[in-house]
């Protein structure tokens, strides 16, 4: 077996262990994004390189400090750390978590408030149909931003002037919610716009797709 083939196999196994041990599609996307950022910080190219870097605990601690210096919240730093922990655990590398956690920082409770009607209106006034649909899904249905990319058309059921929406379909976290008539109107307009520009929609089409060039639709 060639050295190149061995490298490819190792990289594939490292990625397989990391991603396929996660159940939630949302978590998979979040953790992969976080581990890629850590990969870039460590100035290495392959995930398997993270298993052979010098003093990984020191690298992780330095990375946490850099995130805090950039002003990231406690929750954002924690998410990055959980992804890194999972990566190393699934690839059989032991870490001194107690020591590393000492550098995570202190949780500070922040009092959130809902956006006002005027603030939402200002956002909608400068948004296209796609973004209007996303904003109103969060405002009227209480959806997390991370759940929206997973929604497919089959997850929506039209009931009068609103949609019943099944969130996290097929997982232990599955639930349903409803959106406002205004949100329903913009979703319908957004889907009609995609259809008019040549996209063939079906039950497995994603509700919110990536931005597209109307000259390059399938």
N, C-alpha and C positions, 0 to 999 in steps of 0.2 A: 504493500500500500504506500502510495506517495505521501510525502510530507504535507503537500497541499491538501490532499484528500483527508488526511488526519486532522488538519486544522479546521476544515469545513465541518467534519463530523463533531469535533469538540464544540465548535461554536453553535452548531445546531442543538446539541444536547444541553448546553448551558441555557440557551434561550428556551428550549422545551421545558426544562425543569422550572424555570422562573415563571413563565406565562401560564402553562397548562396546569399548574397547581393552584391557580386562582379560579374562583367560580364565577364571579360577577364580570360581565363584559365592561362595565364602567370601571371597575377596579383594574382590570387588565390594561385599559387605555391610560389610566392615571399613573399606574406603576411603571408602565413602559416609558411614558414621557419623563417621569422622574429619574429613572435609571439612565436614560439617554443623556439627561442633563449632568448627572454625576459622571458619566463616561467622558463627556466633553471637559468637565472640570479636571479630571485626572489626566487629560491629554493623551488618551488612548483611543484606539479605533474600534476594537472588538470587545464584546461583552466578556469573552473568555480572558481578556487581558486584565480585567478587574480581579480575577482570582490569583494573579501572580504579581500584582503591584507590591512594592515595598511598603511595609507597615500600613496595611489597609485601615486599621483603626485610627491612626494618625491622619490619614487622608480623609476619613469620614468626619472626624472632629474638625479638621480645617475647613471642610466643606460646610459643615453646620455653621461655623463662625462666619464664613463668607455670606451665607444666606441671611444671617442675622444682621450683618453689617449693611446688607442691601435693603434692610427694613422689612423683610418678609415676616408675616405673622407667625405666631406660635403654631397655629394649625397647619400652615404651609410648610414650615420646617419639619413638623411631625410627619406629614404625609411623605416628604422626601425621605425621611429616616426610615419609616415603615417599609417603603419600597426597597431601600438598600438592605435593610435587615432581611426581608423576604428573599431577595436575590442571593445573599450569602448563605442563608439557612438552606435554601433549596439546592444549593451547590456545595453543601457539606463543609462550609468554612465557619468555624466558631469565632464569635466576637464577644468582647467584654461589654455587654449592653449596659450594665450598671455604670461603668466608667463613661461610656459614650453619652448616656442619657444626662449626665451631669452638665454637659455642654449644650443641651437643647434649649435652655432658657426657662423662664417662668411663665406659666399661663396667666394672661391678663384678660379678665372678662370684659367684653365690649358690649355696650347697650346698643343693639341694632334698632333701627326704626324703619317702618315701611315708607316707600316712596309716596309722595303726595300725588294727587290727581294732576296738578300742574306740572310736576316733574316728569310724570309718565307721558303727558301730552307733548312736552318738549322733545322727549326721546322719539316718540312716534312721528312727530312732524318732520324729522330729518331721516327717517328710516325708510328702506324699500319694503316691498311686500314680505320678503323673507324675514327681515329683521322685525317687522311689525308682528308677524306670527310668533316669533321666538319670544319677544318681550311680553306679549299678551298671554302666551302659554304660561310663562312664569308668574305673571301678575294675577291672572284670573284662575289658574288651576293649581298654583303653588308648586309647580314642577321645579326640581333642581336642574340647573343648566346641564349637568352631566347626564341626565336621563333623556334629554331631548334628542341627541343624535341616535339613540337606540329605537326611537319610535318609528313604526312602519304604518302604512295606510290601514293594514288589517287591525291595528290597535285602536282605530277610531270608529265609533258607531254614532251615526247621525240620529239624534233624538230631537225632533222639532227644530228649534233654532240654535241648538248647541250640540257639542260632541261629548260623548262618554269616552274617556281615554283610559286604556289599560296600560299601566306603567310597569316596567321591569317584567314583562311577560315571561312566564315560565320559570321564574325564580321564587325563592322564599320571600322575597321582598315585594312580590306583585301586589298591586292595588289598583283601584280605578278612581278617577276624579272627573270633573266636568269643567269645561271652559265656558266663558261668557259668549253671548250672541255676537258681540263685537269681534272677539277672537275667532269665532266660527266664520264670520264674514271674511276676515283677512286670510284665513287658511284656505277657504274656497277660492278666493281670488288668486292666491299664490299658486294653488294647484292648477287652476285654469290657465294661468300665465305659462306654466311649464308645459302644459298640454298644447297650447297654441304655438309654442316654439319648438314643437316636434318631439317632446319627450313622451314615451309610451309608459303611462302609469299603470301599475297593477298592485295587487294587495301586498306584495312584498317590497314595493318601492318605499324608500325612506320618506317620511313626512317632510323633514328638512334636509335637503341635500346641500352639497358644497356649492359655492358660487360657481356659475358656469358661463361659458362663452356661448351665446345663442347660435353661433355659427358652427358649433361643435357638439351638438346634442345627439345622443344615440336614439 
